[in-house]
Amino acid sequence: MSNKLTVTIVAPNLSGQGGTETVVNHVLNSSKLNSTIEFSLFTPDHVQNQSWLRSIEPSLKKLTLAKNNRFQNLLQKFFFYASSRADVLLILGVRSILIAYVMRFIFRRHYKIVSWIHFTMVGTSFSKPKLLKYADAHFAISSGIKKQLMSAGIDERKIYLIYNPIQNVDQVITRSKTDEVRFVYVGRIDYIGQKNLKFMLDGLAQLKFAWRMDFFGDGKDLSLCKMYAKRLKLDDKIVWQGWVADPWAQMKAVDALLLTSNYEGLPMVILEALQRGIPVVTSNCATGPEDEVVNGENGYLFSQNNVQDFTKKLTTLKNRLDSFENVDKIMHTTDKFSSQEYDNHFVMALTEIFRQSN
């Protein structure tokens, strides 16, 4: 009989191609984690793009996907929470936390409920911070989210700061060393939503030096962003690459990754850029970026929605590009997010949570 801790990851509202999926895949595929934890995965909502599931370790015993039929889906959710024998439910959605809590009480289940929220609780209409109190403990992926949990009334002793992991990569992307500064963006195309690309385009239009920009990503606002860029007379400086499975493989020389988000959890795209030696200019949107970016060392933080500060930081980066040529120095700023460090924090946190309940 296995002595492993049994953990079911409950992952609602996944698109199938985001940073959260990358983290979930790491956890399910990590040999270190799987040596001490027996994982299963439950996706209570329809996953739009299920191709990411193919990379999950084949030996994972339980992979429960949402039913397409609404009635069957409700029955499936009911049966899952009512019958789960897991030691821990690691839940990525706040509403699912309340459902798990109620069903645990009604059916006298013994699983511990741990929240694992991958988005900020500020500026998001879909977040219900009050529901977090029904969890027994909380994983925080950034210092900012830890602060938000505490502001929501969560006892700091129940919060475990574990960050997010990055995979080791061999690719190094150096500076362009041309007359034009080369910028890139990787992510969903949002005009004025989370990614706030209208703001980015407004800032780029005010720059007084030569530049070029590649946008890697897709989204419902792609046509709108293209039209706005054309209106600002930027279309000859921008290449819209669309969604690409591995955008980093298409980059040869880049001077900075840009991110102008209104809110983030812990932006994986920042870590992915830094570990390839690319400096980052990002909004200080209260959560993840402050853990990742150190001004002047691996990029710059600018005041959120302050276009003057945004253009100032871009200009500063342009004038100091020589100081960002040491890609090894930039890459080492991600050491605390290594998969080895992450796995250690993950195991220690779950072990402590389970031990406290027994």
C-alpha positions in Angstrom: 0.0 0.0 0.0 1.4 3.4 -1.0 2.4 5.9 1.7 2.3 8.8 -0.7 0.3 11.9 0.0 -2.7 11.9 -2.5 -3.4 15.2 -4.1 -6.1 16.1 -6.7 -5.6 19.3 -8.6 -9.0 20.9 -9.3 -8.5 23.2 -12.3 -11.6 25.1 -13.5 -11.7 27.6 -16.4 -8.5 26.5 -18.3 -8.0 27.6 -21.9 -5.4 24.9 -22.5 -2.6 27.3 -23.6 -1.7 29.6 -20.8 0.9 30.0 -18.1 -1.3 28.2 -15.5 -1.4 25.1 -17.7 2.4 25.2 -17.9 2.7 25.2 -14.1 0.1 22.4 -13.7 2.0 20.3 -16.3 5.3 20.8 -14.4 3.7 19.6 -11.2 2.2 16.6 -12.8 5.4 15.6 -14.6 8.0 16.4 -11.9 9.8 13.2 -10.9 10.7 14.7 -7.5 7.1 15.6 -6.8 5.7 12.3 -8.0 8.2 10.4 -5.8 6.4 11.6 -2.7 2.9 12.6 -4.0 0.3 10.7 -5.9 -1.4 13.2 -8.2 -4.7 13.2 -10.1 -6.3 16.0 -12.1 -9.9 17.1 -12.3 -11.0 19.8 -14.8 -14.6 20.7 -13.9 -15.1 23.0 -16.9 -14.6 22.4 -20.6 -10.9 22.9 -21.7 -10.9 24.7 -25.1 -7.5 23.4 -26.2 -6.8 20.0 -24.8 -3.5 19.4 -26.7 -1.5 20.5 -23.6 -2.9 17.4 -21.8 -0.8 15.2 -24.1 2.4 16.2 -22.3 1.1 15.0 -18.9 3.0 12.1 -17.5 1.3 8.9 -18.9 1.5 7.1 -15.5 -0.9 9.7 -14.0 -3.7 7.4 -12.8 -6.6 9.8 -12.8 -7.4 12.4 -15.4 -11.0 13.5 -15.2 -12.2 15.9 -17.9 -15.5 17.8 -17.9 -18.4 16.3 -19.7 -19.8 18.2 -22.7 -23.4 17.6 -21.6 -24.5 20.2 -18.9 -26.5 17.7 -16.9 -23.8 15.1 -17.0 -21.3 17.7 -16.0 -23.2 18.7 -12.9 -23.6 15.0 -11.9 -19.8 14.5 -12.5 -18.9 17.5 -10.2 -21.4 16.2 -7.5 -19.9 12.7 -7.6 -16.3 14.0 -7.6 -16.6 16.1 -4.4 -18.9 13.6 -2.7 -16.6 10.6 -3.2 -13.1 12.0 -3.3 -10.7 10.1 -1.0 -7.7 12.4 -1.7 -5.7 13.8 1.2 -5.7 17.2 -0.4 -7.7 19.1 -3.0 -5.5 21.7 -4.5 -8.0 24.1 -6.1 -7.3 26.8 -8.7 -10.7 28.5 -8.6 -12.4 30.4 -5.7 -16.0 29.1 -6.4 -14.8 25.5 -6.5 -13.4 26.1 -3.0 -16.9 26.8 -1.6 -18.3 23.8 -3.4 -15.6 21.5 -2.0 -16.2 22.9 1.5 -20.0 22.3 1.4 -19.7 18.8 -0.1 -17.0 17.9 2.4 -19.3 18.8 5.3 -22.4 17.1 3.8 -20.7 13.8 2.8 -18.2 13.8 5.7 -15.1 13.7 3.5 -11.7 14.3 5.0 -9.7 16.0 2.3 -7.9 19.3 3.1 -8.8 22.2 0.9 -5.8 24.3 -0.4 -6.3 27.3 -2.6 -3.9 27.8 -5.5 -5.0 31.0 -7.1 -3.1 32.0 -10.3 -4.6 35.5 -10.8 -4.6 38.7 -8.8 -7.6 39.5 -6.7 -7.5 43.2 -7.6 -9.2 44.5 -10.8 -10.8 41.1 -11.7 -14.6 40.8 -11.7 -14.5 37.0 -11.5 -12.7 36.9 -8.2 -14.6 36.3 -4.9 -12.0 36.8 -2.2 -14.6 36.1 0.6 -14.8 32.5 -0.6 -11.1 31.9 0.2 -11.9 31.6 3.9 -13.4 28.2 3.2 -9.9 26.8 2.3 -7.7 25.3 5.0 -4.5 26.7 3.6 -3.3 28.7 0.6 -0.5 28.6 -1.9 0.7 32.0 -3.1 2.5 32.3 -6.4 3.8 35.8 -5.7 4.5 38.2 -2.8 1.8 40.4 -4.1 -0.8 37.7 -4.0 0.3 36.8 -0.4 -0.4 40.4 0.6 -3.8 40.3 -1.1 -4.7 37.1 0.8 -3.7 38.7 4.1 -5.8 41.8 3.1 -8.7 39.4 2.6 -8.4 38.3 6.2 -6.4 35.2 5.7 -4.0 34.3 8.6 -0.4 34.6 7.4 0.4 31.2 9.0 -1.9 29.6 6.5 -0.2 31.1 3.5 2.7 29.4 1.7 4.7 31.4 -0.7 5.9 28.9 -3.4 6.2 31.1 -6.6 6.0 29.3 -9.9 8.6 27.1 -11.6 10.6 27.6 -14.7 12.1 24.9 -16.8 15.8 24.8 -17.7 16.4 26.0 -21.3 19.6 26.1 -23.4 18.5 29.0 -25.6 20.1 32.4 -25.1 18.8 35.5 -26.9 21.3 38.4 -27.1 20.8 42.1 -27.9 20.1 43.2 -31.4 23.0 45.7 -31.6 21.3 47.6 -34.5 20.1 51.1 -34.9 16.5 49.9 -34.1 15.6 48.7 -30.7 13.9 45.4 -31.0 10.9 44.8 -28.6 8.7 41.7 -28.3 5.4 40.9 -26.6 4.2 37.3 -25.9 0.7 36.7 -24.7 -3.0 37.1 -25.3 -4.0 40.1 -27.5 -6.2 42.3 -25.3 -7.0 45.9 -26.3 -8.0 47.4 -22.9 -8.4 44.2 -20.9 -5.9 42.4 -18.7 -2.9 42.8 -21.1 -3.8 46.5 -21.9 -2.2 46.7 -25.3 -3.9 50.0 -26.2 -1.7 51.5 -23.5 1.4 49.8 -25.0 0.7 51.1 -28.5 0.1 54.6 -27.1 3.4 54.5 -25.4 5.3 53.2 -28.4 3.8 56.0 -30.5 5.5 58.5 -28.3 9.1 57.1 -28.5 11.7 59.4 -30.0 14.0 56.7 -31.2 13.9 54.0 -33.8 12.3 50.7 -32.8 10.5 47.6 -34.1 8.0 45.3 -32.3 6.9 41.7 -32.7 3.6 40.6 -31.1 3.3 36.9 -30.6 -0.2 35.9 -29.6 -3.8 35.8 -30.6 -7.1 36.9 -29.1 -10.5 38.4 -29.9 -9.0 41.9 -30.0 -6.4 41.2 -32.6 -8.2 43.1 -35.4 -8.9 46.0 -33.1 -5.3 46.3 -32.0 -4.1 46.2 -35.7 -6.6 48.9 -36.6 -5.4 51.1 -33.7 -1.8 50.6 -34.6 -2.5 51.6 -38.1 -4.4 54.7 -36.8 -1.2 55.6 -34.8 0.8 55.0 -38.0 2.8 52.2 -36.3 1.9 49.4 -38.7 5.2 49.7 -40.6 7.1 49.1 -37.2 5.0 46.2 -36.0 4.8 42.5 -37.0 1.8 40.6 -35.8 3.1 37.0 -35.6 -0.2 35.4 -34.3 -0.3 32.5 -32.0 3.0 30.4 -32.2 3.6 27.2 -30.2 7.2 28.2 -29.4 7.7 32.0 -30.0 11.1 32.0 -28.4 12.4 29.7 -31.1 11.6 32.4 -33.7 13.6 35.1 -31.9 17.2 35.8 -32.9 18.0 39.1 -31.3 15.8 41.0 -28.8 16.4 44.0 -26.7 13.4 43.8 -24.3 10.1 42.0 -23.6 7.3 44.5 -22.9 4.3 43.9 -20.6 1.7 46.5 -19.8 -0.8 44.4 -17.9 -3.5 45.9 -15.6 -3.2 42.8 -13.4 -1.2 39.6 -13.2 -0.6 36.7 -10.8 3.1 35.8 -11.5 3.6 36.4 -15.2 5.4 33.3 -16.5 6.3 35.1 -19.7 8.6 37.4 -17.7 10.5 34.4 -16.3 10.6 32.8 -19.7 12.2 35.9 -21.1 14.7 36.4 -18.3 15.9 32.9 -18.3 16.9 33.4 -22.0 18.7 36.6 -21.1 16.1 39.1 -22.3 15.5 42.1 -20.1 11.9 43.1 -19.3 10.0 46.4 -19.1 6.7 45.7 -17.3 4.0 47.5 -15.3 4.3 47.2 -11.6 0.7 45.8 -11.4 0.9 45.1 -7.6 1.5 41.3 -7.7 4.0 39.2 -9.7 6.4 41.5 -11.5 7.9 42.9 -8.2 9.2 39.4 -7.5 10.8 39.0 -10.9 12.1 42.4 -12.1 14.9 44.4 -10.4 15.3 47.9 -11.8 18.5 48.3 -13.8 19.6 44.7 -13.2 17.2 42.7 -15.5 14.9 45.4 -16.7 12.6 48.1 -15.4 9.2 48.4 -13.6 7.1 51.4 -14.5 4.1 52.8 -12.7 0.9 51.1 -13.9 -1.0 53.1 -16.6 1.5 56.0 -16.4 2.5 56.4 -20.1 5.1 59.0 -19.3 6.9 56.6 -16.9 6.5 53.8 -19.5 8.2 55.8 -22.3 10.8 57.0 -19.8 11.8 53.5 -18.8 11.9 52.4 -22.5 14.2 55.3 -23.2 16.4 54.6 -20.2 16.7 51.0 -21.4 17.6 52.1 -24.9 20.4 54.4 -23.5 21.7 51.6 -21.3 21.5 48.6 -23.6 25.3 48.0 -23.1 24.6 47.2 -19.4 22.1 44.5 -20.4 24.6 42.6 -22.7 25.6 40.2 -19.8 22.9 37.6 -20.4 24.3 35.3 -17.7 23.6 38.0 -15.1 20.0 38.4 -16.3 19.5 34.7 -16.4 20.7 34.2 -12.8 18.0 36.6 -11.5 15.6 33.7 -12.0 17.4 31.2 -9.8 14.8 31.4 -7.0 12.2 30.2 -9.5 14.2 27.1 -10.6 12.2 23.9 -10.8 14.4 22.3 -8.0 13.6 25.2 -5.6 9.9 25.1 -6.5 9.6 21.4 -6.0 11.2 21.7 -2.5 8.8 24.4 -1.5 5.8 22.5 -2.9 6.5 19.3 -1.0 7.4 21.0 2.3 4.2 23.1 2.1 1.9 20.2 1.4 3.6 18.0 4.0 3.2 20.7 6.7 -0.4 21.3 5.8 -1.3 17.6 6.0 0.7 17.1 9.2 -1.1 20.0 10.9 -4.5 18.3 10.2 -3.5 15.0 11.8 
